[in-house]
Amino acid sequence: MLCEFDFYKKNMPATPLSIHNDVLNAPIPTEESSINSLISELKNRAKVGIQSRNYPTAEALYTKAIKVVNIDKVKSPTVQEEKDAAILYSNRSLARLQMNQVDKALEDAQQATKLDPKYVKGFWRLGSAYAAKEDWRDAIEAFKDAVIIEPKNKAFLKEIERCEKMKIKADELKKKMEEEKKDDEKSATTTTMKKIVTKSTSSVPKPKTEKVISKDNAEFTSSDHVRGYKIVGGKKTSFFHNEQTEEVKRLIGDITPKRIDPASTQAPTSTTDEKKAVSAWNKAGTWEEKDVTSWARDELKTKLLSSVYTLPASSPSPGSVARVTKVKSCNGHASVATARGKRRYIYEFDVELEWTMTLLEEDEEANGKMCFPDIDGTCDEGEYEMINYSVDSSSPSSAKHILDRFVKNGGLRDEVIASIDTWVAHFKETYA
């Protein structure tokens, strides 16, 4: 037989929201004091949800608070009422963005900035939502609006710079895809025309075979005399044919091809006067190559170790820092080649990195590894694949979503990629 507590536990909804049912299911009061009291309670609980990274709970609590405020139904809301509502929409935008509900997060941020055009955090949410949608132009505009309100805010200036770089890359990629599409269309048109020409030419009747005239038992067409043929010894040959006599053959001697001694086919050896950079087969100097692996490896390590990312104010852990702490391995080669006066940069590296994130709010550290297997000249700027991402078991489990967002899928990963691009540019400048 179940006691009253067992019955209650068995039938209690298995959801983290159950502990907030008292406020989530509470009817909307009519008195102003009761309305303010309920909104205050919802905001306080939602704030705890944000701090504990329980974004679904925070989102539900902010949604309830927005319903209670019901700013759209207020006939003549005061400026303060609109500002209070803007904060609720802004905070719900944060929760929804963390849950990857990007479109809803954008709608909330737009509403927040509409209600309070001076609310700088609302523009931060708006820029972050646009950036998540990779709408770099609108993201830049949102962050610029925030700079107008707070001109000395370095976080906004940094985001503008980052979004401008991403927009350039996106525009270049779009242009490249359009050019490839045009090339494909041109190729398809050319192929079609070739098929049409082939089909039309195949229908042309073959020319008739010329009549063969027999002369001295040799086949001789009616036009051969025009082409410069003649009959010698019963055989058809050209007018320039000169039949050698036995006397001429004796004077010329044996001209049968002779086998060449294999020793004479050996590759030419370089002399002491030749530069070591030029191959013995390359005396004309059309190809020169210099090995710079040692220098390139050291410089690449230095650039990778400079990769640092600080979490922005809008993040769940503002001020926390992620950085590359060690280049565990860096294997590959690099050289500079000159071909017919044109410089070429040849490199291919595979690196494994160790990283650390210092979490300020938790006063803890998270550690892990990541690999970039294909750092070579075939990669476009910023296009380097990251594989074998891992987090050490000693890292706090509560930080997983932060690490996924700011190490694995962005943040530090992007900083590492930027460091690689910087190294490539430095490599080319050094050996220009």
DRENLO-370900 format. One record per residue (C-alpha): y, x, z; residue in one letter; residue number from 0. Coordinates in steps of 0.1 Angstrom, whole numbers, plus 5000, padded with zeros to 4 digits. Example, Ala and Ser with C-alpha at 12.3 -4.5 7.8 and 13.67 -1.06 7.14 Angstrom:
REM DRENLO-370900
R   py   px   pz aa   i
R 4955 5123 5078  A   0
R 4989 5137 5071  S   1
//
This chain:
REM DRENLO-370900
R   py   px   pz aa   i
R 5000 5000 5000  M   0
R 5034 5014 4990  L   1
R 5062 5016 5016  C   2
R 5097 5006 5007  E   3
R 5107 5043 5000  F   4
R 5077 5049 4978  D   5
R 5085 5018 4958  F   6
R 5121 5029 4954  Y   7
R 5111 5064 4943  K   8
R 5086 5052 4919  K   9
R 5110 5028 4901  N  10
R 5141 5051 4903  M  11
R 5152 5061 4868  P  12
R 5142 5097 4861  A  13
R 5176 5109 4849  T  14
R 5203 5131 4864  P  15
R 5227 5103 4859  L  16
R 5209 5082 4886  S  17
R 5228 5098 4914  I  18
R 5261 5086 4898  H  19
R 5249 5050 4892  N  20
R 5273 5038 4919  D  21
R 5303 5047 4899  V  22
R 5289 5044 4864  L  23
R 5277 5009 4870  N  24
R 5307 4998 4891  A  25
R 5328 4970 4877  P  26
R 5363 4979 4866  I  27
R 5386 4969 4895  P  28
R 5418 4948 4890  T  29
R 5440 4963 4917  E  30
R 5459 4994 4909  E  31
R 5449 5012 4941  S  32
R 5412 5006 4934  S  33
R 5416 5017 4898  I  34
R 5432 5050 4908  N  35
R 5405 5055 4935  S  36
R 5376 5050 4910  L  37
R 5393 5072 4884  I  38
R 5397 5100 4909  S  39
R 5361 5098 4920  E  40
R 5349 5099 4884  L  41
R 5371 5129 4876  K  42
R 5359 5148 4906  N  43
R 5322 5142 4898  R  44
R 5328 5151 4862  A  45
R 5344 5183 4871  K  46
R 5314 5193 4891  V  47
R 5292 5185 4861  G  48
R 5314 5208 4839  I  49
R 5311 5236 4864  Q  50
R 5274 5232 4867  S  51
R 5270 5230 4829  R  52
R 5256 5195 4832  N  53
R 5275 5183 4802  Y  54
R 5257 5150 4796  P  55
R 5266 5139 4831  T  56
R 5302 5151 4827  A  57
R 5304 5133 4794  E  58
R 5292 5100 4809  A  59
R 5316 5102 4838  L  60
R 5346 5110 4816  Y  61
R 5336 5081 4793  T  62
R 5336 5057 4823  K  63
R 5370 5070 4834  A  64
R 5384 5065 4800  I  65
R 5372 5029 4800  K  66
R 5388 5023 4834  V  67
R 5421 5037 4822  V  68
R 5419 5017 4790  N  69
R 5451 5032 4778  I  70
R 5449 5015 4744  D  71
R 5451 4981 4761  K  72
R 5481 4990 4782  V  73
R 5512 4972 4767  K  74
R 5538 4998 4777  S  75
R 5521 5029 4792  P  76
R 5543 5053 4810  T  77
R 5545 5090 4799  V  78
R 5525 5100 4830  Q  79
R 5498 5075 4822  E  80
R 5495 5089 4787  E  81
R 5493 5124 4800  K  82
R 5466 5115 4825  D  83
R 5446 5098 4797  A  84
R 5451 5129 4775  A  85
R 5434 5151 4801  I  86
R 5404 5128 4802  L  87
R 5400 5129 4764  Y  88
R 5405 5167 4764  S  89
R 5378 5172 4791  N  90
R 5354 5149 4774  R  91
R 5360 5169 4742  S  92
R 5349 5200 4760  L  93
R 5317 5184 4772  A  94
R 5309 5170 4738  R  95
R 5315 5203 4720  L  96
R 5291 5220 4744  Q  97
R 5266 5193 4735  M  98
R 5272 5201 4698  N  99
R 5286 5167 4692  Q 100
R 5313 5183 4671  V 101
R 5327 5152 4653  D 102
R 5331 5133 4686  K 103
R 5346 5163 4702  A 104
R 5372 5165 4674  L 105
R 5381 5128 4678  E 106
R 5387 5132 4715  D 107
R 5408 5163 4709  A 108
R 5429 5144 4683  Q 109
R 5434 5116 4708  Q 110
R 5444 5140 4735  A 111
R 5471 5157 4714  T 112
R 5483 5123 4702  K 113
R 5488 5110 4737  L 114
R 5505 5142 4749  D 115
R 5519 5164 4721  P 116
R 5529 5190 4748  K 117
R 5494 5193 4763  Y 118
R 5485 5229 4753  V 119
R 5448 5226 4763  K 120
R 5445 5196 4740  G 121
R 5454 5218 4711  F 122
R 5429 5244 4723  W 123
R 5402 5217 4722  R 124
R 5414 5206 4688  L 125
R 5413 5242 4674  G 126
R 5379 5248 4689  S 127
R 5365 5216 4674  A 128
R 5378 5224 4639  Y 129
R 5364 5260 4642  A 130
R 5330 5246 4651  A 131
R 5331 5225 4619  K 132
R 5342 5257 4601  E 133
R 5374 5240 4590  D 134
R 5394 5272 4594  W 135
R 5426 5259 4579  R 136
R 5430 5231 4604  D 137
R 5418 5253 4632  A 138
R 5446 5278 4625  I 139
R 5472 5250 4624  E 140
R 5459 5236 4658  A 141
R 5461 5270 4674  F 142
R 5496 5276 4659  K 143
R 5508 5243 4674  D 144
R 5495 5256 4708  A 145
R 5514 5289 4703  V 146
R 5546 5269 4698  I 147
R 5541 5255 4733  I 148
R 5530 5288 4749  E 149
R 5542 5317 4726  P 150
R 5529 5344 4749  K 151
R 5494 5331 4752  N 152
R 5472 5359 4738  K 153
R 5441 5338 4737  A 154
R 5456 5316 4710  F 155
R 5469 5345 4690  L 156
R 5435 5361 4690  K 157
R 5418 5328 4679  E 158
R 5443 5325 4650  I 159
R 5435 5360 4639  E 160
R 5397 5353 4641  R 161
R 5400 5320 4622  C 162
R 5422 5337 4595  E 163
R 5395 5363 4589  K 164
R 5368 5336 4588  M 165
R 5388 5316 4563  K 166
R 5392 5346 4540  I 167
R 5354 5351 4541  K 168
R 5348 5314 4534  A 169
R 5372 5314 4505  D 170
R 5356 5345 4490  E 171
R 5322 5330 4494  L 172
R 5333 5297 4477  K 173
R 5349 5317 4448  K 174
R 5317 5337 4444  K 175
R 5296 5306 4443  M 176
R 5319 5290 4417  E 177
R 5317 5321 4395  E 178
R 5279 5322 4398  E 179
R 5278 5285 4389  K 180
R 5300 5292 4358  K 181
R 5277 5321 4348  D 182
R 5246 5299 4352  D 183
R 5262 5272 4330  E 184
R 5272 5298 4304  K 185
R 5237 5312 4305  S 186
R 5222 5278 4301  A 187
R 5245 5271 4271  T 188
R 5236 5304 4255  T 189
R 5199 5296 4259  T 190
R 5203 5262 4243  T 191
R 5222 5276 4213  M 192
R 5195 5302 4208  K 193
R 5168 5275 4207  K 194
R 5189 5255 4182  I 195
R 5194 5286 4160  V 196
R 5157 5295 4162  T 197
R 5147 5259 4153  K 198
R 5170 5258 4123  S 199
R 5160 5292 4110  T 200
R 5123 5284 4113  S 201
R 5128 5255 4088  S 202
R 5142 5279 4061  V 203
R 5116 5284 4034  P 204
R 5102 5319 4031  K 205
R 5112 5339 3999  P 206
R 5088 5339 3971  K 207
R 5067 5371 3967  T 208
R 5078 5392 3938  E 209
R 5054 5395 3909  K 210
R 5034 5427 3910  V 211
R 5032 5448 3878  I 212
R 5004 5472 3873  S 213
R 5014 5506 3860  K 214
R 4989 5535 3859  D 215
R 4967 5517 3883  N 216
R 4996 5516 3909  A 217
R 5011 5484 3923  E 218
R 5047 5483 3911  F 219
R 5070 5453 3917  T 220
R 5096 5442 3892  S 221
R 5124 5454 3914  S 222
R 5109 5488 3926  D 223
R 5128 5507 3899  H 224
R 5160 5494 3913  V 225
R 5151 5505 3949  R 226
R 5144 5541 3937  G 227
R 5106 5542 3934  Y 228
R 5086 5561 3907  K 229
R 5049 5567 3899  I 230
R 5035 5602 3905  V 231
R 4999 5610 3899  G 232
R 4990 5573 3899  G 233
R 5008 5567 3932  K 234
R 5040 5550 3940  K 235
R 5066 5573 3956  T 236
R 5104 5577 3959  S 237
R 5125 5594 3932  F 238
R 5132 5622 3958  F 239
R 5096 5631 3961  H 240
R 5088 5667 3951  N 241
R 5052 5677 3946  E 242
R 5046 5712 3959  Q 243
R 5027 5737 3938  T 244
R 5001 5760 3952  E 245
R 5025 5789 3948  E 246
R 5052 5771 3969  V 247
R 5026 5762 3996  K 248
R 5016 5799 3998  R 249
R 5051 5811 4002  L 250
R 5059 5785 4030  I 251
R 5028 5793 4050  G 252
R 5010 5772 4076  D 253
R 5033 5745 4090  I 254
R 5006 5726 4111  T 255
R 5020 5717 4145  P 256
R 5009 5742 4172  K 257
R 5001 5733 4208  R 258
R 5028 5745 4232  I 259
R 5018 5766 4262  D 260
R 5020 5744 4294  P 261
R 5038 5772 4312  A 262
R 5068 5768 4289  S 263
R 5072 5731 4300  T 264
R 5081 5740 4336  Q 265
R 5114 5727 4349  A 266
R 5143 5751 4346  P 267
R 5152 5769 4379  T 268
R 5187 5771 4393  S 269
R 5205 5804 4393  T 270
R 5225 5818 4422  T 271
R 5257 5810 4405  D 272
R 5249 5772 4405  E 273
R 5261 5750 4434  K 274
R 5233 5738 4456  K 275
R 5246 5702 4453  A 276
R 5238 5702 4416  V 277
R 5202 5698 4405  S 278
R 5186 5723 4381  A 279
R 5182 5694 4358  W 280
R 5219 5685 4362  N 281
R 5238 5715 4349  K 282
R 5263 5692 4333  A 283
R 5273 5679 4368  G 284
R 5268 5642 4359  T 285
R 5252 5635 4393  W 286
R 5259 5652 4427  E 287
R 5247 5639 4460  E 288
R 5255 5651 4496  K 289
R 5235 5641 4527  D 290
R 5258 5629 4555  V 291
R 5232 5612 4576  T 292
R 5240 5630 4608  S 293
R 5277 5622 4607  W 294
R 5271 5586 4596  A 295
R 5246 5580 4624  R 296
R 5269 5593 4651  D 297
R 5299 5573 4638  E 298
R 5279 5541 4636  L 299
R 5267 5545 4672  K 300
R 5303 5550 4683  T 301
R 5315 5519 4666  K 302
R 5286 5498 4679  L 303
R 5292 5509 4715  L 304
R 5328 5497 4712  S 305
R 5317 5461 4706  S 306
R 5331 5439 4734  V 307
R 5338 5402 4736  Y 308
R 5357 5383 4763  T 309
R 5350 5346 4767  L 310
R 5380 5325 4760  P 311
R 5398 5301 4785  A 312
R 5381 5271 4769  S 313
R 5346 5285 4776  S 314
R 5324 5275 4805  P 315
R 5329 5309 4820  S 316
R 5364 5321 4810  P 317
R 5370 5358 4814  G 318
R 5333 5368 4814  S 319
R 5327 5399 4793  V 320
R 5298 5407 4769  A 321
R 5294 5442 4755  R 322
R 5269 5466 4738  V 323
R 5258 5490 4765  T 324
R 5233 5512 4745  K 325
R 5222 5519 4710  V 326
R 5185 5522 4717  K 327
R 5176 5533 4682  S 328
R 5195 5540 4650  C 329
R 5172 5550 4621  N 330
R 5181 5555 4585  G 331
R 5200 5578 4561  H 332
R 5234 5581 4544  A 333
R 5247 5601 4515  S 334
R 5276 5603 4491  V 335
R 5269 5606 4454  A 336
R 5292 5613 4425  T 337
R 5280 5600 4391  A 338
R 5302 5608 4361  R 339
R 5332 5612 4383  G 340
R 5326 5579 4402  K 341
R 5319 5580 4440  R 342
R 5291 5560 4454  R 343
R 5281 5555 4490  Y 344
R 5245 5552 4498  I 345
R 5234 5541 4533  Y 346
R 5206 5522 4550  E 347
R 5202 5519 4588  F 348
R 5181 5499 4612  D 349
R 5196 5496 4647  V 350
R 5184 5481 4681  E 351
R 5210 5474 4707  L 352
R 5210 5466 4744  E 353
R 5238 5443 4757  W 354
R 5251 5430 4790  T 355
R 5272 5400 4799  M 356
R 5291 5400 4832  T 357
R 5294 5364 4845  L 358
R 5326 5363 4866  L 359
R 5321 5329 4882  E 360
R 5285 5335 4892  E 361
R 5291 5372 4900  D 362
R 5259 5380 4881  E 363
R 5248 5399 4850  E 364
R 5227 5389 4821  A 365
R 5210 5416 4799  N 366
R 5191 5416 4766  G 367
R 5185 5431 4732  K 368
R 5193 5424 4696  M 369
R 5184 5441 4663  C 370
R 5202 5445 4629  F 371
R 5175 5457 4605  P 372
R 5194 5459 4572  D 373
R 5227 5477 4574  I 374
R 5229 5489 4538  D 375
R 5251 5488 4507  G 376
R 5236 5456 4494  T 377
R 5251 5436 4522  C 378
R 5285 5419 4517  D 379
R 5312 5423 4543  E 380
R 5302 5405 4575  G 381
R 5267 5396 4561  E 382
R 5243 5414 4584  Y 383
R 5212 5396 4597  E 384
R 5205 5397 4634  M 385
R 5168 5395 4645  I 386
R 5147 5399 4677  N 387
R 5173 5386 4700  Y 388
R 5160 5385 4736  S 389
R 5172 5380 4772  V 390
R 5157 5399 4801  D 391
R 5138 5378 4826  S 392
R 5161 5391 4854  S 393
R 5190 5373 4838  S 394
R 5201 5340 4855  P 395
R 5184 5310 4837  S 396
R 5216 5289 4842  S 397
R 5234 5312 4818  A 398
R 5211 5305 4788  K 399
R 5236 5281 4770  H 400
R 5264 5306 4774  I 401
R 5243 5335 4761  L 402
R 5232 5314 4731  D 403
R 5267 5305 4722  R 404
R 5286 5338 4730  F 405
R 5259 5364 4723  V 406
R 5232 5351 4700  K 407
R 5252 5327 4678  N 408
R 5287 5341 4680  G 409
R 5310 5361 4703  G 410
R 5294 5395 4708  L 411
R 5272 5391 4677  R 412
R 5304 5387 4656  D 413
R 5320 5417 4673  E 414
R 5290 5438 4664  V 415
R 5292 5427 4628  I 416
R 5329 5435 4628  A 417
R 5321 5470 4641  S 418
R 5296 5475 4613  I 419
R 5323 5465 4588  D 420
R 5347 5489 4604  T 421
R 5322 5517 4602  W 422
R 5316 5511 4564  V 423
R 5353 5512 4558  A 424
R 5356 5545 4578  H 425
R 5326 5560 4559  F 426
R 5343 5553 4526  K 427
R 5377 5565 4537  E 428
R 5363 5597 4551  T 429
R 5344 5606 4519  Y 430
R 5369 5591 4494  A 431
//
